[in-house]
Amino acid sequence: MQSLPHHYRVAAAATTESAVTLSAAGLQPIASAPPAEFGGPGDLWSPESLLVAAVADCFVLSFRAVARASRLDWISLACEVDATLERQDGMTLFTKFLTTARLEVPAGADAERARKLLTKAEQVCLITNSLKAECHLDADVRTSSAA
């Protein structure tokens, strides 16, 4: 691992009616749009689905690292994250993320130890640990020279 701090940059671009194109150096661009719940088409990744996907992805990667460090043999891990979006104190926000994990270990493995490592993976997941991160907007508005 590189020394901290790490910095990540993602760009987003759209026109008035297009999908949002998300891009980052060295990665394939992806299209995003509002989810059906917010009047979007429901057939593209949305900021909401990307956030929930980040929780699931980080959980699996965290478990992989924890299992490796703990020398736990395992075969496969699948998880689903169900997130709840609600209105609280005048703000729309995610209030709950429920991760359901299915871990397969080899015959004879210590299932209780594996369960404890799943719990540790949840505790060290940097995405869920960052969900209350400070947010800041640096805005620049430019007037188009085109009519």
C-alpha positions in Angstrom: 0.0 0.0 0.0 1.2 3.5 -0.8 1.6 5.9 2.1 -1.3 8.1 3.0 -2.9 10.4 2.1 -4.3 8.9 -1.1 -6.1 11.1 -3.6 -8.8 10.0 -6.1 -10.3 12.0 -8.9 -13.4 11.2 -10.9 -14.8 13.5 -13.6 -18.5 13.8 -14.5 -19.8 15.5 -17.7 -23.3 15.8 -19.2 -25.5 17.9 -21.4 -29.0 19.0 -20.5 -30.5 15.6 -21.6 -27.7 13.1 -21.8 -26.6 10.5 -19.3 -23.7 11.6 -17.1 -20.4 10.2 -18.2 -18.1 9.3 -15.3 -14.4 8.9 -16.0 -11.1 8.6 -14.3 -7.6 8.1 -15.5 -6.9 4.6 -16.6 -10.6 3.5 -16.2 -13.3 2.8 -18.7 -16.0 5.5 -18.6 -19.4 4.6 -17.3 -22.8 6.2 -17.9 -25.0 7.3 -15.0 -28.5 8.7 -14.7 -31.1 9.2 -12.0 -32.7 6.0 -10.7 -36.3 5.3 -11.5 -37.2 6.4 -8.0 -36.2 9.9 -8.9 -37.8 9.9 -12.3 -34.8 8.5 -14.2 -34.8 5.7 -16.8 -33.7 3.1 -14.3 -31.4 1.4 -16.8 -28.1 3.0 -15.9 -26.0 3.1 -12.8 -27.0 6.0 -10.6 -25.2 7.9 -7.8 -27.3 5.9 -5.4 -26.6 2.5 -6.9 -22.9 3.4 -7.3 -22.7 4.3 -3.6 -24.4 1.0 -2.6 -22.1 -0.9 -5.0 -19.1 0.8 -3.3 -20.2 -0.5 0.1 -20.5 -4.0 -1.4 -17.3 -3.9 -3.3 -15.3 -2.5 -0.3 -16.8 -5.2 2.0 -15.6 -8.0 -0.3 -12.1 -6.4 -0.8 -11.8 -5.7 3.0 -12.7 -9.4 3.7 -10.1 -10.5 1.2 -7.4 -8.5 2.9 -8.5 -9.6 6.4 -8.7 -13.2 5.4 -5.3 -13.0 3.8 -3.7 -11.4 6.9 -5.4 -14.0 9.1 -4.4 -16.9 6.9 -8.0 -18.0 6.5 -8.7 -20.4 3.6 -11.9 -19.6 1.8 -13.5 -20.4 -1.5 -16.0 -17.6 -2.4 -17.8 -14.7 -0.9 -21.0 -13.1 -2.3 -22.8 -10.2 -0.7 -25.8 -8.1 -1.3 -26.2 -4.6 0.2 -29.7 -3.3 0.8 -29.7 0.4 1.5 -32.5 2.6 2.8 -32.9 6.2 1.6 -35.2 8.3 3.8 -36.0 11.9 4.7 -34.7 13.0 8.1 -34.6 16.5 9.5 -35.4 18.0 6.1 -32.6 16.1 4.4 -32.8 13.1 2.1 -30.1 10.6 3.1 -29.1 7.0 3.4 -30.0 5.9 6.9 -29.1 2.2 6.7 -26.9 -0.2 4.8 -27.6 -3.9 5.4 -24.9 -6.2 4.0 -25.8 -9.9 3.6 -22.8 -12.0 3.1 -22.5 -15.6 2.0 -19.1 -17.1 2.6 -18.0 -20.5 1.4 -15.0 -22.1 3.2 -13.4 -25.5 2.7 -14.6 -28.5 4.6 -13.1 -28.6 8.1 -12.6 -24.8 8.3 -13.4 -23.0 11.5 -16.8 -21.4 10.7 -16.9 -19.3 13.8 -13.5 -17.8 13.0 -14.6 -17.1 9.5 -17.7 -15.3 10.9 -15.5 -13.2 13.1 -13.4 -12.2 10.1 -16.5 -11.2 8.2 -17.4 -8.9 11.1 -13.9 -7.5 11.1 -14.2 -6.8 7.4 -17.3 -4.8 8.0 -15.5 -2.8 10.8 -12.5 -1.9 8.6 -14.4 -1.1 5.4 -13.2 2.3 4.5 -16.3 3.2 2.5 -18.7 2.5 5.3 -16.3 4.2 7.7 -16.3 7.3 5.4 -20.0 7.8 4.9 -20.0 10.8 7.2 -17.0 12.4 5.5 -16.7 16.1 5.2 -18.0 17.4 1.9 -17.1 20.7 0.2 -18.1 22.3 -3.1 -15.6 24.3 -5.2 -17.8 25.9 -7.8 -16.9 27.7 -11.0 -19.7 29.1 -13.2 -18.8 30.2 -16.8 -21.0 31.9 -19.4 -20.9 30.2 -22.8 -19.9 32.4 -25.7 -22.3 30.4 -27.9 -25.8 31.7 -28.4 
